[in-house]
Amino acid sequence: MRNTLGDLNNHLFAQLERLSDEELTGEKLADEINRAKAVTSVASQIIANGTLVLEGIKLTDDRLNANTKVPKMLEGGS
């Protein structure tokens, strides 16, 4: 399965590694910084959406017990 929070985490760490590349300078570094801003903006919206889903679950089941099915978008990646 694709597009889990685990995948998001992997993308964020990959972006961090690209930003840590000491060989990036000048315009290439500026481009990577802009890309990182875009990635973090989208990631923030994904996380906010996941939080909203969890809040909805909490409203229907106050205790997130073992019988509560976790939405696929919130499943961890491998």
C-alpha positions in Angstrom: 0.0 0.0 0.0 1.2 3.5 -0.7 0.5 6.9 0.8 0.7 6.1 4.5 2.1 8.3 7.3 5.1 5.9 7.1 5.6 7.0 3.5 5.2 10.6 4.5 7.9 10.1 7.2 10.2 8.6 4.6 9.7 11.5 2.2 10.4 14.0 4.9 13.6 12.3 5.9 14.7 12.0 2.3 14.1 15.8 1.9 16.2 16.4 5.0 19.0 14.4 3.5 18.8 16.4 0.3 19.0 19.6 2.3 22.0 18.3 4.2 24.0 17.8 1.0 27.0 20.1 1.5 27.7 20.1 -2.2 24.4 22.0 -2.9 25.1 25.7 -3.2 23.7 28.8 -4.9 20.7 28.3 -7.1 20.6 24.5 -6.6 20.4 25.0 -2.8 17.7 27.7 -3.2 15.7 25.3 -5.4 16.0 22.6 -2.8 14.9 25.0 0.0 11.9 25.9 -2.1 11.1 22.2 -2.7 11.4 21.6 1.1 9.0 24.4 1.8 6.5 22.9 -0.6 7.0 19.4 0.8 6.5 20.6 4.4 3.4 22.5 3.5 1.8 19.5 1.9 3.0 17.3 4.8 1.4 19.7 7.3 -2.0 19.4 5.5 -1.7 15.6 5.4 -1.0 15.5 9.1 -3.9 17.9 9.8 -6.2 15.6 7.8 -5.0 12.6 9.8 -5.6 14.5 13.0 -9.2 15.3 11.9 -9.8 11.6 11.0 -8.6 10.6 14.5 -10.8 13.2 16.2 -13.8 11.8 14.2 -13.0 8.3 15.4 -12.7 9.6 19.0 -16.1 11.2 18.8 -17.7 7.9 17.7 -15.6 5.7 20.0 -14.2 7.5 23.1 -11.5 4.9 23.7 -10.1 3.7 20.4 -10.4 0.1 21.5 -9.2 -3.0 19.7 -12.5 -3.2 17.8 -11.9 0.2 16.2 -10.6 -0.1 12.6 -7.8 2.4 11.8 -8.3 4.1 8.5 -5.9 3.0 5.8 -4.4 6.5 5.5 -3.2 6.2 9.1 -1.6 2.8 8.8 2.2 2.8 9.2 4.5 2.1 6.3 7.2 -0.6 6.2 
